[in-house]
């Protein structure tokens, strides 16, 4: 049972890798714009679909899709922010919530019309096929790559946000936009690229998911509610909190699948309720704001 528990915890870390990347992008967007981006799951789906389309139409390998798809979706996100989201920022946040919810439905229906509801096959990269010995058990090489890659990306984002001038400005604009404006920094100029960056992270997670998840139009809709819970648990707008909560929720769900499978899907929301009861700002948030 000990080995089985360790293996389940490792499964949880792999699942948490997707939660962490998605929550990271969602948290940055919310922190700077105050926008609850309900379309985040749809862009995760587009990342996976984009990888499939590039392979199916032009034979572009998964490795190149890992670079191309997030960049393209990031640019799409920037255009979306400029044309639609920015026009509603000064209004009640409910307007942008409904806007992004509508965008998510449109994107899902467009993909459904083109590819149906059946999952599209996507094979693992040949270099990452097979398994690797982790001592107690053998584990798929691709899943190990996903875990390591997500940790590297999360650390790089953290380093950029904490160790560079641009990162400090973005982090200040995310955490204290009013104070940042008072110091003479034009927060508005950072909003569009940050929104695009958040969308790119969702697309990156989608490309990573393509070889190991069911690639279909509904894959993002099944995940977005959990990601919102992860962001709330970590602390709204907290970069570190979103990543930490992503891995925590992944492991919690995996342990639940092992011991109480019928209740495992609800554990994340039980945890969210407990966190909100004991610490309303989230595990890594502040009552008057949030920190990275």
C-alpha positions in Angstrom: 0.0 0.0 0.0 2.9 2.3 0.7 4.2 2.0 -2.9 0.6 2.5 -4.2 0.2 5.7 -2.1 3.5 7.1 -3.4 2.5 6.3 -6.9 -0.9 8.0 -6.4 0.9 11.1 -4.9 3.1 11.2 -8.0 -0.1 11.0 -10.2 -1.4 13.9 -8.2 1.7 16.0 -8.8 1.3 15.3 -12.6 -2.4 16.4 -12.5 -1.3 19.3 -10.3 1.1 20.4 -13.0 -1.9 21.3 -15.2 -3.7 22.9 -12.4 -0.7 25.0 -11.5 -0.1 26.3 -15.0 -3.7 27.1 -15.6 -4.2 28.7 -12.1 -1.0 30.7 -12.6 -2.3 32.3 -15.8 -5.8 32.8 -14.3 -4.4 34.4 -11.2 -2.1 36.9 -13.0 -5.1 38.0 -15.2 -7.4 38.4 -12.2 -4.7 40.2 -10.2 -4.1 42.9 -12.8 -7.5 43.3 -14.4 -9.9 42.0 -11.8 -11.4 39.9 -14.5 -12.6 36.4 -13.8 -11.7 34.8 -17.1 -14.2 32.0 -17.6 -12.7 31.4 -21.1 -9.4 30.2 -19.6 -10.5 26.6 -19.9 -11.5 27.1 -23.5 -8.0 28.4 -24.4 -6.6 25.3 -22.6 -8.8 23.2 -25.0 -7.6 25.3 -27.9 -4.0 24.5 -27.0 -4.7 20.8 -27.2 -6.8 21.2 -30.4 -4.1 23.5 -31.9 -1.4 20.8 -31.4 -3.7 18.2 -33.0 -4.5 20.5 -36.0 -0.9 21.4 -36.6 0.1 17.7 -36.6 -2.9 16.6 -38.7 -2.7 19.4 -41.3 1.0 20.3 -41.7 2.7 17.6 -39.8 4.2 19.9 -37.2 5.7 17.9 -34.4 4.6 18.2 -30.8 7.9 19.9 -29.8 7.3 22.7 -32.3 3.6 22.9 -31.3 4.8 23.4 -27.7 6.4 26.7 -28.9 4.1 27.8 -31.6 0.6 27.2 -30.1 1.1 29.2 -26.8 2.6 32.2 -28.8 -0.3 32.2 -31.2 -2.9 31.9 -28.4 -1.1 34.6 -26.4 -1.4 37.0 -29.4 -5.1 36.0 -29.7 -5.5 36.8 -26.1 -3.9 40.2 -26.5 -6.3 41.1 -29.4 -9.2 39.8 -27.3 -8.3 42.0 -24.4 -7.9 45.1 -26.6 -11.1 44.7 -28.6 -13.5 43.4 -25.9 -12.2 43.0 -22.3 -10.7 46.4 -22.0 -14.0 48.1 -22.9 -15.7 46.5 -19.9 -13.0 46.8 -17.2 -14.5 50.0 -15.7 -17.9 48.4 -15.5 -19.3 45.9 -13.0 -17.0 42.7 -13.1 -20.1 40.7 -13.9 -20.0 42.1 -17.5 -16.5 40.6 -18.2 -17.5 37.4 -16.5 -20.4 37.1 -18.8 -18.3 38.1 -21.8 -15.6 35.5 -21.1 -18.3 32.9 -20.4 -19.9 33.6 -23.8 -16.5 33.5 -25.5 -15.9 30.1 -23.9 -19.2 28.8 -25.3 -18.5 30.1 -28.7 -15.0 28.6 -28.9 -16.4 25.2 -27.7 -19.2 25.2 -30.2 -16.8 26.2 -33.1 -14.5 23.3 -32.3 -17.5 21.0 -31.8 -18.9 21.9 -35.2 -15.6 21.2 -36.9 -14.4 18.1 -35.0 -17.6 16.8 -33.4 -17.7 15.5 -29.8 -15.4 12.6 -30.3 -11.9 12.8 -28.8 -9.1 13.3 -31.3 -6.1 10.9 -31.0 -2.7 12.4 -30.3 0.3 10.1 -29.8 3.1 10.9 -27.4 6.4 12.2 -28.8 8.7 9.3 -29.6 11.5 10.7 -27.4 9.2 10.7 -24.4 7.5 7.3 -25.0 8.1 4.4 -22.6 8.7 4.5 -18.9 11.4 5.5 -16.4 12.4 3.7 -13.2 11.8 5.9 -10.2 13.0 3.3 -7.7 9.7 2.1 -6.1 7.9 1.8 -9.5 8.2 2.5 -13.2 6.4 5.6 -14.4 5.6 6.9 -17.9 8.4 9.1 -19.2 6.0 11.6 -20.6 4.3 12.2 -17.3 7.7 12.8 -15.6 8.5 15.3 -18.3 5.2 17.1 -17.8 5.9 17.4 -14.0 9.5 18.6 -14.5 8.5 21.0 -17.3 5.7 22.6 -15.3 7.9 23.1 -12.3 10.6 24.7 -14.5 8.0 27.0 -16.1 6.6 28.0 -12.7 10.1 28.7 -11.3 11.0 30.8 -14.4 7.8 32.8 -14.1 8.5 33.4 -10.4 12.1 34.5 -11.1 10.9 36.9 -13.8 8.3 38.4 -11.5 10.6 38.7 -8.5 14.1 39.3 -10.0 13.6 41.6 -13.0 12.5 45.2 -13.2 9.7 44.3 -15.7 8.6 41.6 -13.3 8.5 43.9 -10.3 6.4 46.4 -12.3 4.0 43.7 -13.4 3.8 42.2 -9.9 3.2 45.6 -8.4 0.5 46.3 -11.1 -1.1 43.0 -10.3 -1.1 43.4 -6.5 -1.5 47.1 -6.0 -2.7 48.7 -9.2 -3.9 51.9 -7.5 -0.6 52.5 -5.6 1.4 51.6 -8.8 -0.5 54.3 -10.7 0.1 56.8 -7.9 3.8 56.2 -8.3 3.6 57.3 -12.0 3.7 53.9 -13.6 1.3 53.4 -16.5 -0.4 50.2 -15.5 -2.6 50.2 -18.7 0.4 49.4 -20.9 1.1 46.2 -19.0 -2.4 44.9 -19.0 -2.6 43.6 -22.6 0.7 41.6 -22.6 -0.1 40.2 -19.1 -3.5 39.1 -20.3 -1.9 37.5 -23.4 0.7 35.8 -21.2 -2.0 34.3 -19.0 -3.7 32.9 -22.1 -0.4 31.6 -23.4 0.0 29.6 -20.2 -3.4 28.1 -20.7 -2.5 27.1 -24.2 0.8 25.7 -23.0 -1.0 23.5 -20.5 -3.3 22.4 -23.4 -0.4 21.3 -25.6 1.1 19.4 -22.7 -2.3 17.7 -22.1 -2.8 16.6 -25.7 -0.8 13.3 -25.6 -2.3 12.2 -22.3 -5.8 13.7 -22.1 -8.9 13.3 -24.3 -8.6 16.0 -26.9 -12.1 17.3 -27.4 -14.2 20.4 -27.3 -15.3 19.9 -23.7 -12.0 19.2 -22.0 -11.6 22.8 -20.8 -15.2 23.0 -19.5 -14.6 19.9 -17.3 -11.6 21.6 -15.7 -12.3 25.3 -15.3 -14.4 25.0 -12.1 -11.6 23.2 -10.4 -9.1 25.8 -11.5 -11.2 28.6 -10.0 -11.2 26.6 -6.7 -7.4 26.3 -6.9 -7.0 30.0 -7.4 -9.3 30.7 -4.4 -7.5 28.2 -2.2 -4.1 29.7 -3.1 -5.3 33.3 -2.8 -6.7 35.5 -5.5 -3.9 37.1 -7.5 -1.1 35.2 -5.7 1.3 33.7 -8.1 3.0 31.4 -5.6 -0.3 30.5 -4.0 -1.8 29.5 -7.3 1.1 27.2 -8.1 1.3 25.7 -4.6 -2.5 25.2 -4.4 -2.4 23.5 -7.9 0.0 20.8 -6.7 -1.8 20.5 -3.4 -5.2 20.0 -5.0 -3.7 17.5 -7.5 -2.3 15.3 -4.6 -5.5 15.6 -2.6 -7.6 14.4 -5.5 -5.2 11.5 -6.2 -5.3 10.4 -2.5 -9.1 10.7 -2.6 -9.2 8.5 -5.7 -7.2 5.9 -3.8 -9.2 5.8 -0.5 -12.6 7.4 -1.2 -13.1 7.4 -5.0 -16.8 8.2 -4.8 -16.0 11.4 -2.9 -12.7 12.4 -4.6 -14.2 15.0 -6.9 -15.7 16.9 -4.0 -12.5 17.1 -1.9 -11.2 20.2 -3.7 -14.4 22.1 -2.8 -14.4 20.8 0.7 -10.8 22.1 1.0 -11.9 25.4 -0.6 -14.7 25.8 2.0 -12.3 25.1 4.9 -9.8 27.6 3.6 -12.4 30.3 3.1 -13.8 29.6 6.6 -10.4 29.8 8.3 -8.6 32.2 6.0 -10.9 34.1 3.6 -8.0 35.6 1.6 -6.6 32.2 0.7 -3.6 30.3 1.9 -1.1 32.8 0.5 -3.3 35.9 0.3 -3.6 39.0 2.4 -6.9 40.4 3.8 -6.2 43.7 2.2 -4.7 42.3 -1.0 -2.7 39.4 -2.2 1.0 38.7 -2.6 3.0 36.7 -5.1 
